[in-house]
């Protein structure tokens, strides 16, 4: 590391390493609860905003709307979500999470966070709180805001 680069690795490099490891930690939990990673993402989004069109859901979770159909089929067959025709637009489907879907999501999330808490326990309490506060604040930002904030004043990349 050099003084020019701030003496640290890039955020994306550090976070992607952590994300890959967290994904590996989550997969057995998701399997135990009978939901895929995308299924869990869908259930999370529907808990936060109960009724969405398939297109709005896909955009919100960063998925291609045609590629999530299989995930939605699986969740519906398992009784975790409901898809109904939108009375305002017969071509659109409205999605909502069922009570069983809420229960599966809650128990899955509890098991995931139990494992995360073991990982977070390696940090001193003040660092843990600071890390969680920072991640929560940054994850609440819209993607376009993060991209815009990273640009130098006046736009364009620096050389």
Phi, psi and omega in degrees: 000145180242167177296325182298322182270010176081005177071021179215164174283163178297147179303314182300320180295316180291314183292324180294325177297315179293319181297319178297318179293318179296322176300318179295326178289322184285327186307313179296328178292314179299316178301318181296332180263000176073030178229146178278170177301313178295324177299317178295320178298316179297312180300320178299313181297320181287333174292323182285327180217096195302326183236120180221155169282160179301320180294317180294322178297312181303315179296318182296326183260001178072036180242153174289130186297334178278336183276343180271355182303315179300319178296317179296320177301313181299316180294321179292316179299328179278357180078020184267337176223165174235137173243126180229152176296140176284120181298336180276342182207099186298341178282337184267153176243134175264137182248142172212154180272141178272172176298319178296322177298321177297318180295316178297316180298313182299315181290323177296313180298319179299317180291321177296313183291333174298317178292319178298321181296326175296319177294313181296335181297342178288344179267145173301149185309317180294319178295320179299312179298316180297316179299311181297319178298316181294313180297318179296316180296315182290322181288342178280346180284138173296146182309315183296330176291319178298315179298314182295320181293332182282345179280144176292156178305137181090355177078173180080158180273146175277154176240000000 
